[in-house]
């Protein structure tokens, strides 16, 4: 079966993929440079000079494999170079929210379940997360949620029409903490502009991170985008619709910070 979907990370059940150890140095035996090179050579994705993710698939359980084999044909969206027809995809007309980097999908499923009046498209490249999200869609009967396993930058560029989204979620993307890896961060000016252009006027872009320096980078990049305006003086309170993960709650109890940014598309 051909692959269908996209990137980043977000909560590994209780532990968001963002909190996995940063990729090792390029000169280490299993360094990020080798992994990135292998990822970019994979037939699933077109070649790009820089990617914001490295595939660390690990071992998939039999249940996750079955969830992908059975679930993707029903709940997956295949990557293509034509704009998505949301009404055909979901069988109705409704506001659409795009989530980039679903991780294991728990937060994505909770948000979709709490907002049945909206439709959601979750993008994730990692197989175990895709399988788990397919399982959640099936077990919870989430008819308003679909999944893609593809590079989000390509999905946004090729499949999301301008002025068409009610919202975009980018929760806990890989912070790429080493300075020389900052170019791999997904929230760069060019991609933020692409996201802003896909929002309908009044639509929102909601980002969250637990890396303070990345939060500062996000604030700088989003504030510089002429199509967007901040809903707060700088960082926003966590909106009620974004569930608090167990890992995040533990971090907050220990005094760790989490920063939410909510910007809207100008009319």
matplotlib code that plots the C-alpha trace (Angstrom):
import matplotlib.pyplot as plt

x = [0.0, 1.4, 2.1, -0.3, 0.9, 3.6, 6.2, 7.3, 6.5, 4.2, 3.3, 4.4, 1.4, 2.6, 6.0, 5.9, 8.4, 9.8, 11.2, 13.1, 16.8, 18.1, 19.6, 23.3, 26.2, 26.8, 30.2, 28.7, 28.1, 24.4, 24.5, 21.7, 23.6, 23.5, 19.9, 18.8, 20.6, 18.9, 15.5, 15.9, 16.8, 13.6, 11.1, 8.3, 9.5, 10.8, 14.4, 14.8, 18.1, 16.8, 14.1, 12.7, 12.5, 14.5, 12.7, 13.4, 10.7, 11.9, 9.9, 6.2, 4.0, 1.7, -1.3, 0.3, 1.0, -2.5, -3.9, -1.9, -2.8, -6.5, -6.9, -5.0, -7.2, -10.2, -8.9, -5.8, -5.4, -2.9, -0.4, -0.8, -0.1, -3.7, -5.6, -7.7, -11.5, -12.4, -16.1, -15.3, -12.8, -15.2, -18.5, -19.7, -18.9, -17.2, -14.3, -11.0, -8.0, -4.6, -2.3, 1.3, 3.2, 0.6, 3.0, 1.0, -2.2, -3.7, -4.0, -5.2, -8.0, -9.1, -9.4, -11.3, -13.7, -14.3, -15.1, -17.3, -18.4, -14.9, -12.9, -9.3, -6.4, -3.4, 0.0, 2.7, 5.6, 6.4, 4.7, 3.9, 2.1, 0.2, -0.9, -2.0, -4.0, -5.7, -6.6, -8.0, -10.1, -11.5, -12.2, -13.6, -15.6, -14.0, -15.6, -14.1, -10.5, -8.2, -4.4, -1.6, 1.9, 4.0, 6.2, 4.0, 5.9, 5.0, 1.4, 0.9, 2.6, 0.7, -2.6, -3.9, -5.7, -5.1, -7.6, -9.1, -8.2, -9.9, -6.8, -3.3, -1.8, 1.9, 2.3, 5.8, 7.7, 11.3, 13.3, 16.6, 18.4, 22.0, 22.6, 23.9, 20.6, 18.4, 17.9, 15.9, 13.3, 10.0, 8.8, 10.9, 9.8, 9.1, 7.0, 5.1, 4.2, 2.9, 0.8, -0.5, -1.6, -3.6, -5.6, -8.9, -9.2, -9.7, -8.2, -5.6, -2.1, -1.5, 2.1, 3.4, 6.8, 8.6, 11.9, 12.2, 14.7, 12.5, 9.5, 11.5, 12.3, 8.6, 7.5, 10.0, 9.1, 5.4, 5.5, 7.4, 4.8, 2.7, -0.4, -0.6, -1.4, -0.8, -3.8, -1.6, 1.1, 3.6, 2.7, -0.9, -2.5, -3.0, -6.4, -8.8, -9.0, -5.4, -5.3, -2.6, -0.5, 0.8, 4.4, 3.6, 1.7, 4.7, 7.0, 4.9, 4.9, 8.7, 8.8, 9.4, 7.9, 5.5, 4.8, 1.8, 1.5, -1.8, -1.8, -4.7, -4.9, -5.6, -8.8]
y = [0.0, 3.4, 5.7, 8.6, 11.3, 14.0, 15.4, 16.8, 15.4, 16.1, 13.8, 10.3, 9.2, 10.7, 11.7, 14.1, 13.2, 16.7, 15.4, 12.5, 13.1, 15.5, 13.9, 12.9, 14.8, 14.3, 12.7, 10.0, 6.5, 7.0, 10.7, 13.0, 13.7, 10.0, 9.6, 12.8, 11.6, 8.3, 9.9, 12.3, 9.3, 7.4, 7.2, 8.4, 12.0, 14.2, 15.4, 18.7, 20.2, 20.6, 18.7, 19.4, 15.8, 12.6, 9.3, 7.1, 4.5, 2.0, -1.2, -1.1, -3.5, -5.9, -3.8, -0.6, -2.4, -3.7, -0.2, 1.3, -1.5, -1.4, 2.3, 4.2, 3.1, 4.4, 7.3, 8.3, 11.0, 10.2, 12.9, 14.5, 17.7, 19.0, 20.9, 18.8, 18.9, 19.1, 18.4, 15.3, 14.2, 14.5, 14.3, 17.7, 21.4, 22.4, 24.5, 22.6, 22.7, 21.3, 19.8, 19.4, 16.8, 14.7, 12.4, 9.5, 11.3, 11.5, 15.3, 15.3, 12.8, 14.6, 18.0, 16.4, 14.6, 17.9, 19.8, 17.7, 20.7, 21.0, 18.7, 18.0, 16.8, 15.4, 15.2, 12.8, 11.0, 8.4, 5.0, 4.2, 7.5, 7.2, 3.7, 4.8, 7.7, 5.4, 3.2, 6.2, 7.3, 3.8, 3.1, 6.6, 6.9, 10.2, 10.9, 14.4, 13.4, 12.2, 11.5, 12.0, 10.5, 12.9, 15.9, 18.8, 21.4, 19.5, 19.0, 22.7, 23.7, 21.3, 20.3, 23.1, 25.9, 29.6, 31.1, 27.7, 26.8, 27.7, 27.0, 25.4, 23.6, 23.1, 21.7, 20.9, 20.6, 19.4, 22.3, 21.3, 22.9, 22.9, 26.2, 24.6, 22.6, 25.7, 25.7, 22.5, 24.0, 23.8, 27.3, 29.4, 32.6, 31.1, 28.2, 30.5, 32.7, 29.6, 28.7, 32.2, 32.3, 29.1, 30.5, 32.1, 35.7, 35.4, 31.9, 31.1, 29.7, 28.1, 27.0, 25.6, 24.6, 23.9, 25.2, 28.9, 29.8, 28.2, 30.1, 33.3, 32.3, 31.5, 34.9, 36.7, 34.8, 35.0, 38.7, 39.5, 37.8, 40.6, 38.4, 37.6, 39.5, 38.4, 37.7, 38.6, 41.0, 38.2, 34.6, 33.5, 31.6, 27.9, 27.8, 25.4, 23.3, 22.2, 19.4, 19.3, 16.2, 14.2, 15.0, 18.7, 18.7, 17.0, 19.6, 22.4, 21.0, 20.9, 24.6, 24.0, 26.5, 26.0, 28.8, 29.1, 31.5, 32.2, 34.5, 35.2, 35.9, 39.6, 40.4]
z = [0.0, -0.9, 1.9, 2.5, 4.9, 7.0, 9.9, 13.3, 16.7, 19.6, 22.5, 22.8, 24.8, 28.0, 26.6, 23.6, 20.8, 21.4, 24.7, 23.1, 23.3, 20.6, 17.6, 18.1, 16.6, 12.9, 13.6, 15.9, 14.5, 14.2, 13.8, 12.5, 9.3, 8.2, 9.3, 7.5, 4.4, 4.5, 5.1, 2.2, -0.1, 0.8, -2.0, 0.2, 0.1, -2.7, -2.2, -0.3, 1.0, 4.6, 6.5, 9.9, 11.0, 11.1, 10.8, 13.9, 13.3, 15.8, 16.2, 15.4, 17.2, 15.4, 16.5, 15.1, 11.8, 11.6, 12.4, 9.5, 7.1, 8.0, 9.0, 6.3, 3.4, 5.4, 7.3, 5.4, 2.8, 0.0, -0.9, -4.3, -6.1, -6.3, -3.7, -1.3, -1.6, 2.0, 1.4, -0.6, 2.1, 5.0, 3.3, 4.6, 4.6, 7.9, 9.1, 8.7, 11.1, 10.1, 12.8, 12.0, 14.0, 15.8, 17.6, 19.0, 18.2, 21.7, 21.8, 18.2, 18.9, 22.1, 20.3, 17.4, 19.8, 21.7, 18.5, 16.4, 14.4, 12.9, 10.7, 11.4, 9.3, 11.3, 9.6, 11.0, 9.4, 12.1, 11.6, 15.2, 15.7, 12.5, 13.5, 16.9, 15.5, 13.0, 16.0, 17.9, 15.0, 14.7, 18.4, 19.1, 15.9, 15.0, 11.6, 11.6, 11.7, 8.9, 8.8, 6.4, 6.5, 4.5, 4.9, 6.1, 4.1, 0.9, 1.9, 2.7, -0.5, -2.8, -1.2, 1.0, -0.9, 0.0, 2.5, 3.2, 6.8, 10.0, 12.1, 12.2, 15.2, 15.6, 19.1, 20.5, 17.3, 17.4, 18.9, 17.3, 20.2, 18.8, 17.0, 13.8, 13.6, 14.0, 10.2, 10.5, 12.7, 10.9, 12.0, 9.7, 8.0, 4.6, 6.0, 8.4, 5.4, 3.6, 6.7, 7.1, 3.4, 3.8, 6.7, 6.0, 7.3, 11.1, 11.1, 13.7, 14.0, 17.4, 18.3, 21.6, 22.9, 26.2, 24.9, 25.9, 23.2, 20.5, 22.0, 21.5, 17.9, 17.3, 18.6, 16.5, 13.3, 13.8, 14.7, 11.5, 9.3, 7.8, 7.3, 11.0, 14.2, 17.8, 20.1, 23.1, 24.0, 23.5, 24.7, 25.2, 28.0, 27.0, 25.3, 26.9, 23.7, 24.0, 26.5, 29.1, 28.6, 31.6, 30.7, 30.4, 33.8, 35.4, 33.9, 35.1, 38.7, 38.5, 37.4, 33.7, 31.3, 28.4, 25.9, 23.7, 20.8, 19.1, 16.0, 13.7, 10.0, 9.3, 7.5]

ax = plt.figure().add_subplot(projection="3d")
ax.plot(x, y, z, "-o")
ax.set_aspect("equal")
plt.show()
